[in-house]
Amino acid sequence: MNASSFPSKAMIVALSWLARLLALAVAGLILAIFIGEGFHPAKLKTRDWILMVPFFVTWLGLVTGWRWEGLGGALVVAGMAAFYLIHFVQTGFGQFPRGWAFPMIAVPGVLFLACWFGRRKLAASAPPPY
């Protein structure tokens, strides 16, 4: 593959729409879980509230990534990293969250960042206008 043709504009557009659709699905699922479970903020403990902050940042990143891919991707990845770190510390440095669901939340953010970097690379390699 020619280095000048990677990434192609079509690939970036496809990844961008994949990221958007995944972000819509994940953000919608998170919202549905909160509504369906009957979110009662008064019943949360302090440690749960501390975990909710980076999770909310992640959710904001999923929504923000539709318009600003770099910012949205950064919020998703930073929010999930903070969520994992806080959970690890709260368990006495014992364990990270388990399962496949939490890493899947970060996938749209990683795709948003890949699209953002790809668009920057394409813009930098474009010939100057004459």
N, C-alpha and C positions, 0 to 999 in steps of 0.2 A: 504494500500500500504506500502510496506517495505521501510523504510527510506534509506536503502543502495541502492535500485534500482531506486531511484528518484534523479536526472533526468536520464533517460536511454539514451544511446548513440543514439538510433534510434530517440527518441524524439528531441534530440538536432540537429541531422542532418536534420530532417523534418522542425524544426523551422528555422534553418539556411537557407534552401532553400526557405522557405516562405519569410523570411526577404529579401533575395537576389532578388527574383522575384518582391516583392512589391517595393523594392528600385529601381529596374530597371524601373518599371512602373512609379513611382513617379518622378524619375530623368528625364526619357524620356518625361513625360508630361510637366514638368517644362521647359525643353529645347525646346519642341515643342511650348509652349506658347510664350517663348521669341523670337523664330525665326518667328513664325506665326504673332505675333503682331508687328513685325518690331522694335526690340529693338533699341531705339535711346538714347544713354547715354547723349547726349548734351541737350536733352529735360527734363531730370530729375532734380527735385529740390533737394536742399541739404537734406531735410528731407527724401526724397525718397532714396537718396544714403545711408543715414545712415541706413535705413531699409534693403537695399540690402546687406550690409556686413554680417549680421547674416544669411540672406537667402542664400548667396553664401557659407558660412560655412556649412550650412545644406546640400546643394547640394553636396559639397565636401565629407561630411560624408556619404551620400547615396552611392557615388561611392567608397569611401575608405572602407566601410563596407564589400565589396565583399572579400577583402583580410584580413583586420584587423578588426575583428568584434568589439572588445572593443573600439578601436580608432574611428571607423566609427560611432558606436552607441553613443559614448560620443559627437562627433561633431554634430550629428543630434539633440540630445536632448538639448545640450547647445546652438546650433544655434537657435532652435525654442524657447527656453526659453528667449534668448536675444531678438529675434524678438518680442515676446509678450510683454516683459518688455519695449522695446523701443517704441513700438506702444502705450502702455498704458501711458507712459510719454509724448509722442508727442501729445496725445489727451487731455492733461491737467488732467491726472489721471482720465479720464472719461470712457474709455471703452477698452476692449480687442478686437482683431480681432474676427469677428463673422463668423458663419458657420461651416460646418463639414470638409472643405478641409484642413485648417491649422492643426487641430489635427491629421488628417490622414497622413500628411507628417511625423509626429513624430513616427508613428507606426513601420516602419521598423527599426528605431533607437532603440526603446525599445526592439524589437525582437533581434536585434544584441547584445544588452547588455545582454539580457536573455541567449542567446547562449554562449556568452563569459563567464558569471558567471557559467553556467552549465558545460562548458568544464573545467573550473578551479576546480569546485567541483568534477567532475569525476576524474580528474588527481590527486587531493588530496586524494581521497578515493581508488585509485588503489593500489593493493598490491605492495610492493617494489620488484623490479626484483632481482632474486637470481642467 
